[in-house]
Amino acid sequence: MMNGENDLRKVGAKLREIRLSQGLRQIDLAKKADMGIKTIYRVENGRNAPTLNTIMRLADALGCTTELFRVAVEIQENQQKVGKNT
């Protein structure tokens, strides 16, 4: 598996973990974040790379800005390091 795919899965797994810990369904989170349920599904399953705006909206809707944002920032930093080494 490529590193980028693994990173997307990490973000999605963290999102799912936080959402479930709050007893929310994907549709509930989609409504709270004012986005489509397909976006939630794709991010959680590592099918889409969420934009920074998407991550911030999801984190705000979940009330966990620092936790989800931290994972996303770590991934972006790793991607930048890899890009510099190629």
Secondary structure as UniProt FT lines:
FT   HELIX           3..21
FT   TURN            22..23
FT   HELIX           26..33
FT   HELIX           37..44
FT   TURN            45..46
FT   HELIX           52..62
FT   HELIX           65..84
//
